[in-house]
Amino acid sequence: MTDITTKDDLLPATGWGYARVADRASLPEVNSSVAVPIGGSWMRRLLAFAGPGYMVSVGYMDPGNWATDIAGGSKFGYTLLCVILLSNLMAILLQALAARLGIVTGRDLAQACRDSFPKPVNYALWVACELAIIACDLAEVIGTAIALQLLFGIPLIGGALIAALDAFLLLLLMNRGFRYLEAFVIALLIVIAVCFLVQIVAAAPPVAAVLRGFIPSSEVVTNPEMLYIAIGILGATVMPHNLYLHSSIVQTRAYPRTDAGKRDAIKWATTDSTIALMLALFINASILIVAAAVFHENGRTDIAEIGQAHELLSPMLGLGIASTLFAVALLASGLNSTITATLAGQIVMEGFLRLRLPHLARRLLTRGIAIVPVVIVTALYGESGTAHLLVLSQVILSMQLPFAVIPLVYFVADRKKMGKFTIPLWMSATAWLVAAVIVALNLKLLYDTFLG
């Protein structure tokens, strides 16, 4: 563990508390490591910038999404599709803002907080973000363990312990280069998309009912049980650590650090993340649609666990390979989420605390923290306990969202910090509205949980 910045390395800076002289780069081992063409066709430039958006999109279709989407689809049919759509639109805006912050300032969100806020505030934000990463890791461990059980019959406790070994996967890929890491992530995303494309074609849901599901319903807010799952979907979709991650990995591109270069990088990075998040929307909606078409339409509104869905999917859908495709996609989702959560953990720790842990130590630490509650809950309550733990982890994630969203919007709307790249008034108003909706929904959930 090393302190990568000292007081002597800091100088006063306009708009920021301090500017780093040494080790100012986020993820210094891969910062500006991916070449981008100067000029050339738009497709060539888009491909050069493509990658960070897909890595961010992983967090929008991790095992936690599966639990909330399956529970929402089986119990309430297509009604919560509007929540998935709204969450995805929020995600597109917030990830674009995170990319802008990283490209313009050369800081990730954690570094920006460290350079702007007093130490007590930074420590509080760091703790909140670490809790979010642990909750995300919890979902990954459970999802990976369930997938290993479904595919190979490995007990959940054994699968959770095996999940710790994926710490070595990130090390292997990072040593090969950041493009190899991105290629691995995109390959697994394609596997997930193909698996669900087959299932949704086989399910043949009624198009009219699906389209109606994308229209917002007041019942989402007035029904406490529906609101609980809705906020779980929100927490599983708009993930706080993704904002830290995206603001860092967009800086892996070797774009010119000039005003023109930054403007160009913002355009392509935003395009990349928007396209990737539309893929995430398709996968999230597909999970809920399949659950609604197969389970809800046949009266099985009690399906809330991934294991139950896997067991009943093939016989109820009439497609023998459906359950296997479901489990393969779940395993791919768990592996992918491992990579992004690990990187986010590194960015957060280095950004807030100026501490750098070896990647393997960091991964084993976070995995260990996540594995302990999984093993305990599985031993005490069995598979049903892990299902409740999975949905709860997504609600915890949602609770942490304001602590990442509010600082992000504050930074990109501040002309002293962003200069000519400050977001326009209409975008600032929209971003603050999104932050207000997130805070309001969380307060409503807390009231219903403890006082309602």
Stockholm file with secondary structure:
# STOCKHOLM 1.0

chainA/1-452         MTDITTKDDLLPATGWGYARVADRASLPEVNSSVAVPIGGSWMRRLLAFAGPGYMVSVGYMDPGNWATDIAGGSKFGYTLLCVILLSNLMAILLQALAARLGIVTGRDLAQACRDSFPKPVNYALWVACELAIIACDLAEVIGTAIALQLLFGIPLIGGALIAALDAFLLLLLMNRGFRYLEAFVIALLIVIAVCFLVQIVAAAPPVAAVLRGFIPSSEVVTNPEMLYIAIGILGATVMPHNLYLHSSIVQTRAYPRTDAGKRDAIKWATTDSTIALMLALFINASILIVAAAVFHENGRTDIAEIGQAHELLSPMLGLGIASTLFAVALLASGLNSTITATLAGQIVMEGFLRLRLPHLARRLLTRGIAIVPVVIVTALYGESGTAHLLVLSQVILSMQLPFAVIPLVYFVADRKKMGKFTIPLWMSATAWLVAAVIVALNLKLLYDTFLG
#=GR chainA/1-452 SS CEECCCGGGEEEETTEEEEESSSCSSSTTTTTCBCCCSSSCHHHHHHHHCSHHHHHHGGGSSHHHHHHHHHHHHHHTTTTHHHHHHHHHHHHHHHHHHHHHHHHHSCCHHHHHHTTSCHHHHHHHHHHHHHHHHHHHHHHHHHHHHHHHHHHCCCHHHHHHHGGGGHHHHHHHHHHCHHHHHHHHHHHHHHHHHHHHHHHHHHCCCHHHHHHHTSCCTHHHHCHHHHHHHHHHHHHHSCHHHHHHHHHHGGGBCCCSSHHHHHHHHHHHHHHHHHHHHHHHHHHHHHHHHHHHHTGGGTCTTCCSHHHHHHHHHHHHTCTTHHHHHHHHHHHHHHHHHHHHHHHHHHHHHHHHCEECCHHHHHHHHHHHHHHHHHHHHHHHCHHHHHHHHHHHHHHHHHHHHHHHHHHHHHHTCHHHHGGGCCCHHHHHHHHHHHHHHHHHHHHHHHHHHTC
#=GC SS_cons         CEECCCGGGEEEETTEEEEESSSCSSSTTTTTCBCCCSSSCHHHHHHHHCSHHHHHHGGGSSHHHHHHHHHHHHHHTTTTHHHHHHHHHHHHHHHHHHHHHHHHHSCCHHHHHHTTSCHHHHHHHHHHHHHHHHHHHHHHHHHHHHHHHHHHCCCHHHHHHHGGGGHHHHHHHHHHCHHHHHHHHHHHHHHHHHHHHHHHHHHCCCHHHHHHHTSCCTHHHHCHHHHHHHHHHHHHHSCHHHHHHHHHHGGGBCCCSSHHHHHHHHHHHHHHHHHHHHHHHHHHHHHHHHHHHHTGGGTCTTCCSHHHHHHHHHHHHTCTTHHHHHHHHHHHHHHHHHHHHHHHHHHHHHHHHCEECCHHHHHHHHHHHHHHHHHHHHHHHCHHHHHHHHHHHHHHHHHHHHHHHHHHHHHHTCHHHHGGGCCCHHHHHHHHHHHHHHHHHHHHHHHHHHTC
//
